[in-house]
Amino acid sequence: MSQPELARPQRAICARAKQQVRRKRKKKIGDPLSLGGPLLDEQVLTISEFAALNGIGLRTAREILDGPDAPAIVRLSARRIGVTVKSVREWQARRARPPGEGER
């Protein structure tokens, strides 16, 4: 057997394994807001939970958190960040418009 004949099935096996990992991640994430009760102010949300809570996409959530008027970020480790429920509420309050303003 030549080398290219071995490489093709191996690529297929790797590709299949990657697909299975992606499916497991999606299943694991599930409904991020099913946290088993009311949200507490001290509770830290992941970026995907922050996005789901605000009804926005993951990419938009990352752009908001990188922006100048972002909610306070909690660094959980060197590579992991989160947002407390209290800071999300405060951020939402800062962005809220008073009644009658901006309506057309």
C-alpha positions in Angstrom: 0.0 0.0 0.0 1.2 3.5 -0.8 1.1 6.3 1.7 -1.9 8.3 0.1 -4.1 5.2 0.4 -3.6 5.2 4.2 -4.0 8.9 4.6 -7.5 9.2 3.2 -9.3 6.8 5.7 -7.3 8.3 8.5 -8.5 11.8 7.6 -12.1 10.5 7.5 -11.7 9.0 10.9 -10.3 12.2 12.3 -13.1 14.3 10.7 -15.7 12.0 12.1 -14.2 12.2 15.6 -14.2 16.0 15.4 -17.9 16.0 14.4 -18.7 13.8 17.4 -16.8 16.2 19.7 -18.8 19.2 18.3 -22.1 17.4 18.8 -21.2 16.5 22.4 -20.3 20.2 23.1 -23.6 21.3 21.8 -25.5 18.7 23.8 -23.5 19.6 26.9 -24.3 23.3 26.6 -28.0 22.7 26.2 -30.1 25.3 27.9 -27.6 27.5 29.7 -30.3 29.2 31.9 -31.6 26.1 33.5 -29.6 26.7 36.6 -32.1 25.4 39.0 -33.7 28.5 40.5 -33.5 32.3 40.6 -30.3 34.0 39.6 -28.2 35.3 42.5 -26.2 38.5 42.4 -23.0 36.7 43.2 -23.5 34.0 40.6 -21.0 34.0 37.8 -22.3 33.4 34.3 -20.2 32.1 31.4 -20.2 34.0 28.1 -22.7 31.7 26.6 -25.0 32.1 29.6 -24.6 35.9 29.4 -25.5 35.7 25.7 -28.6 33.6 26.3 -29.7 35.8 29.2 -29.6 38.8 27.0 -31.0 37.1 23.9 -27.9 37.8 21.8 -25.5 35.7 19.9 -22.2 34.4 21.2 -20.2 36.6 18.9 -22.2 39.7 19.9 -21.7 38.9 23.5 -17.9 38.7 23.0 -18.0 42.1 21.2 -19.9 43.7 24.1 -17.5 42.3 26.7 -14.6 43.7 24.7 -16.3 47.1 24.3 -15.9 50.2 26.5 -19.3 50.0 28.2 -19.1 46.3 29.2 -20.3 44.7 32.4 -17.6 44.0 34.9 -15.7 40.8 34.1 -14.5 38.2 36.6 -11.3 36.4 35.7 -11.8 32.9 36.9 -8.4 31.6 35.7 -5.7 32.6 33.3 -7.9 31.7 30.3 -11.5 31.7 31.7 -13.7 34.7 32.3 -17.2 35.2 33.5 -19.7 37.9 34.4 -21.6 38.2 37.7 -25.4 38.5 37.5 -25.2 41.8 39.5 -22.9 43.4 36.9 -25.2 42.3 34.1 -28.2 43.9 35.9 -26.2 47.1 36.4 -25.1 47.1 32.7 -28.7 46.6 31.6 -29.8 49.4 33.8 -27.2 51.8 32.3 -28.4 50.9 28.8 -32.1 51.3 29.6 -33.9 54.3 28.1 -36.4 56.3 30.2 -40.0 55.8 29.2 -41.0 58.0 26.3 -37.4 58.7 25.1 -36.5 57.4 21.7 -40.0 56.1 20.9 -41.4 56.9 17.5 
